């Protein structure tokens, strides 16, 4: 980056200096040419005035004398008076010859020196007749001055470019020092140092980048920690049933056993394998949700009918537990019927596990803000600790520590509810106060809305 910046500034400096030098050189040349033309015009006026004073042939010597006086102190100037036949009346023994290949009017003196000239046809003079006046100036000094000026401009431009390159290089290196430092810090990051953060800098633009990078690093750290925790939890959840299978199989193989006893062992193994299959399927479902998969079979749903179907399913079990189940409200929404029922089953099942005998469960359905379909399952029972509420929808998290080792539930129910909400572009919520715990989800009720709710 520093090299590209220095190269860009160098090219810019070269272009600017060359353009300025050309403009200055062109301006000086133009001024010199204008001064030379003004000088020629002045000498022509003087000669015409002297010619007006010649009224008889006796005045011709005086004219020659005045012309000689005019050239005194002007060694770089020549004057010629020619008749129309090219004969020289004044100025030298040979008529001026145009310089070959010259631009503008140039004449050559007797010694061959080319001079910038101006030629004027004079009106017929009563004594001298028709004459052509040529006034020429030797421009060698001006040309030499222009060359010296161009050389100085080139030196100044070269020095300026060198200075700009040196200064821009120093500024670029100094300005990009924080970038190099941040790059070194970022390179040093590894999975073992994800808790590290880039050091703040004073530059506003870079500080915004540092904050964004640190924020992204925080999300990566959280995801990495979640992945590590998830792997540990999966290993923990699989270890118990696998240990059961291995231990039961080893016991069964110690000695010969009757077929009925082996059938009983196989039946126990089948139950454990079914639990493992359920766990694996739930994990695959959550993995798809984590990859951003959305519900693609959205149809208009009567949420009350869906909730009534789930309530009928749970009613016998809840009656046996002495828990009352009530359905409240109504709502219409676009959604995947299978996913919505799965979320309802997990919500009601989770509430049933933590509702004491004689308690109540309420399935509340509503449309909020005229655009969101909401399903909320409320139940009576012990309050959930406030520090646990933010983690309630994480995987392998249980609300009752006493059930932490439960083998019948793996702690994925509410994580699946959140996955269903995310797949419908929605979100989940949980509250616990005044003896009631409310857990649910909400999502845009219209399939065409395409609205993504914030977490």
C-alpha positions in Angstrom: 0.0 0.0 0.0 2.8 2.4 0.9 4.6 1.7 -2.4 1.4 2.3 -4.4 0.8 5.5 -2.5 4.3 6.7 -3.1 4.1 5.8 -6.8 0.8 7.6 -7.2 2.1 10.7 -5.5 5.3 10.6 -7.6 3.3 10.4 -10.8 1.1 13.2 -9.6 4.1 15.4 -8.7 5.7 14.7 -12.1 2.5 15.7 -13.9 2.0 18.8 -11.9 5.6 20.0 -12.0 5.9 19.3 -15.8 2.6 21.1 -16.4 3.7 24.1 -14.3 7.1 24.2 -16.0 5.6 24.1 -19.4 3.2 26.9 -18.5 5.9 29.1 -17.1 8.3 28.5 -20.0 5.5 29.2 -22.5 4.5 32.3 -20.6 8.1 33.7 -20.6 8.5 32.9 -24.3 5.3 34.7 -25.1 6.3 37.7 -23.0 9.7 37.8 -24.8 8.1 37.6 -28.2 5.6 40.3 -27.2 8.5 42.6 -26.0 10.4 41.9 -29.2 7.4 42.8 -31.3 6.8 45.9 -29.3 10.4 46.9 -29.8 10.2 46.4 -33.6 7.0 48.4 -33.8 8.7 51.2 -31.9 11.7 51.3 -34.2 9.4 51.2 -37.3 7.6 54.3 -35.9 10.9 56.1 -35.4 12.1 55.3 -38.9 8.8 56.5 -40.4 9.1 59.7 -38.5 12.7 60.2 -39.8 11.5 59.6 -43.3 8.9 62.2 -43.0 11.6 64.8 -42.2 13.3 64.1 -45.6 11.9 66.8 -48.0 14.7 67.1 -50.5 17.8 65.1 -51.7 19.9 67.3 -49.4 18.2 65.8 -46.4 19.2 62.2 -47.3 22.7 62.3 -45.5 20.9 63.6 -42.4 18.6 60.6 -42.7 21.5 58.2 -42.8 23.1 59.9 -39.9 19.9 59.7 -37.8 19.5 56.0 -38.7 23.1 55.4 -37.6 22.4 57.2 -34.3 19.3 55.1 -33.9 21.4 51.9 -34.0 24.0 53.1 -31.5 23.7 51.0 -28.4 21.6 48.5 -30.2 24.2 46.1 -31.6 21.6 43.4 -31.8 19.4 45.4 -34.1 19.6 46.1 -37.9 17.6 48.3 -40.2 17.2 48.0 -44.0 15.6 50.3 -46.5 15.0 48.6 -49.9 13.4 49.7 -53.0 10.9 47.6 -54.8 13.7 46.1 -57.0 15.5 44.8 -53.9 18.3 47.4 -54.0 19.6 48.4 -50.6 19.3 52.1 -49.9 20.4 51.7 -46.2 21.6 48.8 -44.1 24.4 47.1 -45.9 25.8 46.1 -49.2 23.7 43.0 -49.6 19.9 42.7 -49.3 18.6 40.5 -46.4 17.8 36.9 -47.4 14.9 35.0 -45.8 16.2 32.2 -43.5 15.5 28.7 -44.9 12.9 26.7 -43.0 12.4 29.5 -40.4 9.1 30.2 -38.7 7.8 33.8 -39.0 9.9 36.4 -40.8 13.6 35.9 -40.5 16.5 37.5 -42.4 20.2 36.9 -42.6 22.9 39.5 -42.3 25.9 39.6 -44.4 27.7 37.3 -41.9 24.9 34.8 -42.2 23.3 35.4 -38.8 19.6 34.8 -38.8 17.5 37.6 -37.1 13.9 38.0 -36.2 12.5 40.7 -38.5 9.4 42.8 -39.4 8.9 44.0 -42.9 6.7 47.1 -43.7 5.9 48.5 -47.2 6.1 52.3 -46.9 4.0 54.8 -48.8 5.7 56.4 -51.9 8.2 59.0 -50.6 8.5 62.2 -52.7 12.3 61.9 -52.6 13.1 58.2 -52.0 10.2 56.7 -53.9 8.6 53.5 -52.8 10.6 51.7 -50.1 10.3 48.6 -47.9 11.4 48.9 -44.4 12.9 45.8 -42.6 13.8 46.0 -38.9 15.5 42.9 -37.5 16.6 41.9 -34.0 19.2 39.4 -32.9 17.3 37.0 -30.6 20.3 34.8 -29.5 20.4 36.3 -26.0 16.7 35.8 -25.5 16.9 32.2 -26.9 19.9 31.6 -24.5 17.9 33.0 -21.6 15.0 30.7 -22.5 17.3 27.7 -22.5 18.8 28.7 -19.1 15.3 29.2 -17.8 14.2 25.8 -19.1 17.3 24.2 -17.4 16.5 25.8 -14.1 12.9 24.8 -14.3 14.0 21.2 -15.0 16.3 21.3 -12.0 13.7 22.8 -9.8 11.1 20.2 -11.0 13.5 17.4 -10.4 14.3 18.6 -6.9 10.6 19.1 -6.2 9.8 15.6 -7.3 12.6 14.1 -5.2 11.4 16.1 -2.2 7.8 15.0 -2.7 8.8 11.4 -3.1 10.8 11.6 0.1 8.2 13.4 2.1 5.3 11.3 0.8 7.3 8.1 1.6 7.9 9.3 5.2 4.2 10.3 5.6 3.0 7.0 4.0 5.2 4.9 6.3 4.2 7.0 9.4 0.5 6.9 8.5 0.5 3.2 7.7 2.5 2.2 10.8 -0.8 1.5 12.7 -2.0 -0.6 9.7 1.2 -2.7 9.9 0.9 -3.0 13.6 -2.8 -4.1 13.3 -1.8 -6.6 10.6 0.9 -8.1 12.9 -1.6 -8.3 15.7 -4.2 -9.9 13.4 -1.6 -12.4 12.1 -0.8 -13.4 15.6 -4.4 -14.4 16.3 -5.1 -18.2 16.5 -7.8 -20.4 18.1 -6.0 -20.2 21.4 -6.0 -16.4 21.5 -9.5 -15.5 20.3 -10.1 -13.5 23.5 -7.4 -11.0 22.3 -8.5 -7.8 20.6 -6.8 -5.4 18.3 -5.2 -2.4 20.1 -7.2 0.9 19.6 -5.6 3.5 17.3 -5.9 7.3 17.1 -6.9 7.4 13.4 -10.7 7.7 13.2 -11.1 5.6 10.1 -8.8 2.9 11.3 -10.5 2.9 14.7 -13.8 2.2 13.0 -12.1 -0.8 11.3 -10.6 -1.9 14.6 -14.0 -1.8 16.3 -15.6 -3.7 13.4 -12.8 -6.3 13.5 -13.0 -6.7 17.2 -16.8 -7.0 17.0 -16.4 -9.7 14.4 -13.7 -11.3 16.5 -16.1 -11.4 19.4 -18.7 -13.1 17.3 -16.1 -15.6 16.1 -15.0 -16.3 19.7 -18.6 -16.7 20.8 -19.3 -19.1 17.9 -16.1 -21.0 18.6 -16.8 -21.3 22.3 -20.4 -22.4 21.4 -19.0 -25.0 19.0 -16.6 -26.3 21.6 -19.3 -26.4 24.2 -21.7 -28.0 21.8 -19.1 -30.7 20.9 -18.5 -31.3 24.6 -22.2 -31.5 25.3 -22.8 -33.9 22.4 -20.0 -36.1 23.6 -21.5 -36.0 27.1 -25.0 -36.8 25.8 -23.7 -39.7 23.7 -21.4 -41.1 26.3 -24.2 -42.2 28.7 -26.3 -44.2 26.2 -23.2 -45.6 24.5 -21.9 -46.7 27.9 -25.3 -48.3 28.6 -25.2 -50.2 25.3 -21.6 -51.3 25.8 -22.1 -52.4 29.4 -25.4 -54.2 28.7 -23.8 -56.0 25.8 -20.8 -57.1 27.7 -23.0 -58.4 30.5 -25.1 -60.3 28.0 -22.0 -61.9 26.4 -20.4 -63.0 29.7 -22.3 -66.3 29.6 -24.9 -68.2 27.6 -28.4 -66.8 28.1 -31.8 -67.9 27.0 -33.4 -66.3 23.9 -36.1 -64.5 26.0 -33.4 -62.8 28.1 -31.5 -61.8 25.0 -34.7 -60.4 23.5 -35.2 -58.3 26.6 -31.6 -57.0 26.3 -32.1 -56.2 22.6 -35.4 -54.4 23.5 -33.5 -52.2 25.9 -30.8 -51.5 23.3 -33.5 -50.5 20.8 -34.9 -47.9 23.2 -31.5 -46.4 23.7 -30.8 -46.4 19.9 -34.1 -44.7 19.3 -33.1 -42.0 21.8 -29.7 -41.6 20.0 -31.6 -41.4 16.7 -33.8 -38.7 18.0 -30.8 -36.8 19.3 -28.9 -37.1 16.0 -32.0 -36.0 14.0 -32.4 -33.0 16.3 -28.8 -32.0 15.9 -29.0 -32.3 12.1 -32.1 -30.1 12.2 -30.3 -27.5 14.2 -27.3 -27.7 11.9 -29.5 -26.8 8.9 -31.0 -23.9 10.8 -27.5 -22.7 11.7 -26.6 -22.8 8.0 -29.4 -20.3 7.2 -32.0 -22.7 5.8 -35.4 -21.0 5.7 -38.9 -22.6 5.8 -39.8 -23.0 2.1 -43.3 -24.6 2.4 -45.2 -21.6 3.7 -49.0 -21.9 3.6 -51.8 -20.0 5.3 -52.2 -21.6 8.8 -55.0 -21.4 11.3 -52.8 -21.4 14.4 -55.8 -22.1 16.7 -56.5 -25.4 14.8 -52.8 -26.3 15.0 -52.7 -25.5 18.7 -55.9 -27.5 19.4 -54.4 -30.5 17.6 -51.3 -30.4 20.0 -53.6 -29.8 23.0 -55.6 -32.9 22.2 -52.3 -34.9 21.9 -51.1 -33.8 25.4 -54.5 -33.8 27.2 -54.3 -37.5 28.4 -50.8 -37.0 29.8 -51.6 -33.7 31.5 -54.8 -35.1 33.0 -52.8 -37.8 34.6 -50.4 -35.2 36.0 -53.2 -33.1 37.3 -52.4 -30.1 35.1 -55.0 -28.0 33.3 -54.4 -27.0 29.7 -56.3 -24.0 28.2 -56.2 -22.5 24.7 -56.6 -18.7 24.5 -56.8 -16.4 21.5 -56.6 -16.9 17.7 -54.3 -16.0 14.9 -53.7 -16.5 11.2 -50.2 -16.7 9.7 -48.2 -18.1 6.8 -45.9 -20.9 8.0 -44.7 -24.4 7.6 -47.3 -26.6 9.4 -44.8 -29.3 10.4 -42.3 -26.9 11.8 -45.0 -24.9 13.7 -46.4 -28.1 15.2 -42.9 -29.2 16.2 -42.3 -25.9 18.0 -45.7 -26.2 19.7 -44.9 -29.8 20.9 -41.6 -28.7 22.3 -43.1 -25.6 24.0 -46.0 -27.6 25.6 -43.8 -30.5 26.5 -41.3 -28.2 28.1 -44.1 -26.5 30.1 -45.5 -29.9 31.1 -42.2 -31.0 32.6 -41.9 -28.0 34.9 -45.6 -27.5 35.9 -46.4 -28.9 39.3 -49.6 -30.9 40.0 -52.6 -28.7 40.1 -50.9 -26.1 37.9 -52.0 -24.6 34.6 -50.7 -24.3 31.1 -52.1 -21.7 28.7 -51.4 -21.6 24.9 -51.9 -18.0 23.9 -52.3 -17.1 20.2 -52.3 -13.5 19.0 -51.4 -11.1 16.2 -49.3 -8.2 17.5 -48.5 -4.9 15.8 -50.8 -6.0 13.0 -48.0 -8.0 11.4 -46.6 -10.5 13.8 -48.0 -13.9 14.6 -47.2 -14.9 18.2 -47.4 -18.2 20.0 -46.8 -18.1 23.7 -47.0 -21.0 26.2 -47.4 -20.0 29.8 -47.3 -22.3 32.8 -47.3 -22.0 36.6 -44.3 -23.2 38.5 -41.0 -22.2 40.0 -39.4 -19.1 38.5 -36.5 -19.4 36.1 -33.4 -17.6 37.5 -32.8 -14.3 35.7 -29.2 -15.4 34.8 -30.6 -18.5 33.0 -33.1 -16.7 30.9 -30.6 -15.4 28.2 -29.3 -19.0 27.8 -32.7 -20.7 27.9 -32.7 -21.4 24.1 -29.1 -22.6 24.0 -28.5 -26.3 23.3 -28.3 -28.8 26.2 -29.6 -26.2 28.7 -32.2 -27.3 31.2 -34.2 -25.0 33.5 -34.0 -27.4 36.4 -30.5 -28.3 37.6 -32.0 -31.4 39.2 -32.8 -32.7 35.7 -29.3 -32.0 34.4 -28.6 -35.7 34.0 -32.0 -36.6 32.7 -31.7 -39.2 30.0 -35.3 -38.8 28.7 -34.7 -35.2 27.5 -31.5 -33.8 25.9 -32.1 -30.1 26.4 -32.6 -29.4 22.7 -36.4 -28.6 22.8 -36.2 -24.9 23.1 -33.1 -24.7 20.8 -35.4 -26.3 18.2 -38.1 -23.7 18.9 -35.6 -21.0 18.2 -34.5 -22.7 15.0 -38.1 -22.8 13.9 -38.5 -19.1 14.6 -35.3 -18.3 12.7 -36.4 -20.4 9.7 -39.6 -18.3 9.6 -37.5 -15.0 9.9 -38.8 -14.6 13.5 -37.5 -14.6 17.0 -38.1 -16.2 20.4 -38.8 -14.7 23.9 -39.0 -15.9 27.5 -40.2 -14.3 30.7 -40.6 -15.6 34.2 -42.2 -13.6 37.0 -45.2 -13.6 39.4 -45.3 -17.5 39.5 -45.7 -17.7 35.7 -43.2 -18.6 33.0 -43.9 -17.6 29.4 -41.9 -19.0 26.5 -42.8 -18.5 22.8 -42.0 -17.3 19.3 -43.2 -14.7 16.9 -42.7 -14.2 13.1 -44.1 -12.1 10.3 -47.6 -13.2 9.7 -47.4 -12.6 5.9 -45.2 -14.8 3.7 -44.8 -12.1 1.2 -43.4 -9.6 3.8 -39.9 -11.0 3.7 -39.2 -9.2 6.9 -36.3 -10.3 9.1 -36.9 -9.6 12.8 -34.0 -8.6 15.0 -33.0 -11.2 17.6 
